Amino acid sequence: MRIKSRLFGEAEIDDDKIIEFTQGMMGFEEYKKYAIIFDSEKENGSSIMWLQSLDDADIAFSWAKVKTSSSSPTKLRRMKGWMSYPPLE
């Protein structure tokens, strides 16, 4: 599939790399198809990736890898009411 991005121009992506949110994402319900875009030429991988909408070339969300020290791992807590969006079917 040929995709268009305001940030990255045009690119070819395999159909099996398309991520579909059947209900969309909160606040962006009308945009359902996305692809993850990153710099594959970096030696250790890219620390910044983009979740690019395939429905609208102007919509992209940044996504950063977070590194934590093994001596003090970060613990994530589920906050009450945090994930109130309906679960995916």
C-alpha positions as CSV (number, residue, x, y, z in Angstrom):
1,M,0.0,0.0,0.0
2,R,1.3,3.5,-0.9
3,I,0.8,5.9,2.1
4,K,1.2,9.7,2.3
5,S,2.4,11.6,5.3
6,R,2.8,15.4,5.8
7,L,5.9,14.8,7.8
8,F,7.6,12.0,5.7
9,G,6.2,12.2,2.2
10,E,5.2,9.1,0.4
11,A,6.2,5.6,1.3
12,E,5.3,2.0,0.5
13,I,4.1,-0.2,3.4
14,D,3.1,-3.9,3.5
15,D,-0.5,-4.5,4.2
16,D,0.4,-6.7,7.1
17,K,2.0,-3.7,8.8
18,I,-1.2,-1.7,9.0
19,I,-2.7,-1.3,12.5
20,E,-6.4,-0.9,12.7
21,F,-8.3,0.5,15.7
22,T,-11.8,-0.7,15.0
23,Q,-13.3,2.0,17.2
24,G,-10.6,4.6,16.5
25,M,-8.7,6.3,19.3
26,M,-10.3,8.6,21.9
27,G,-10.7,12.0,20.2
28,F,-9.8,10.6,16.8
29,E,-12.6,8.0,16.3
30,E,-12.9,8.7,12.6
31,Y,-9.3,7.7,11.9
32,K,-8.9,3.9,12.2
33,K,-5.9,2.8,10.1
34,Y,-2.3,3.6,11.2
35,A,1.3,2.5,10.6
36,I,4.4,2.9,12.7
37,I,7.1,4.9,11.0
38,F,10.7,5.1,12.3
39,D,14.2,5.6,11.0
40,S,15.4,2.1,10.1
41,E,18.9,3.3,9.2
42,K,19.9,4.1,12.8
43,E,22.4,1.6,14.2
44,N,20.6,1.0,17.6
45,G,17.1,1.6,16.3
46,S,15.2,4.9,16.5
47,S,14.2,6.2,19.9
48,I,11.4,8.2,18.3
49,M,8.7,6.6,16.2
50,W,5.5,7.9,14.7
51,L,2.0,6.4,14.7
52,Q,0.9,7.8,11.3
53,S,-2.7,7.9,10.3
54,L,-3.4,6.3,6.9
55,D,-6.8,8.0,6.8
56,D,-5.4,11.6,7.0
57,A,-1.8,12.4,6.1
58,D,-1.8,15.4,8.6
59,I,-2.3,13.1,11.6
60,A,0.7,11.5,13.3
61,F,1.5,10.9,17.0
62,S,5.0,10.8,18.3
63,W,6.1,7.7,20.3
64,A,9.3,7.6,22.3
65,K,11.1,4.6,23.8
66,V,11.8,5.1,27.4
67,K,15.0,3.7,29.0
68,T,15.0,2.9,32.7
69,S,17.9,2.0,35.0
70,S,17.9,-1.7,35.9
71,S,18.7,-0.8,39.5
72,S,15.5,1.3,39.9
73,P,12.8,0.0,37.5
74,T,9.8,2.2,37.0
75,K,6.6,0.7,38.3
76,L,3.4,1.7,36.4
77,R,0.1,1.8,38.3
78,R,-3.3,1.6,36.8
79,M,-5.2,4.6,37.8
80,K,-8.9,4.2,38.6
81,G,-11.0,5.4,35.7
82,W,-7.9,6.0,33.5
83,M,-8.9,3.5,30.8
84,S,-12.6,4.3,30.5
85,Y,-12.8,3.9,26.8
86,P,-14.7,0.8,25.6
87,P,-12.5,-2.2,25.3
88,L,-11.6,-3.5,21.8
89,E,-13.7,-6.4,20.6
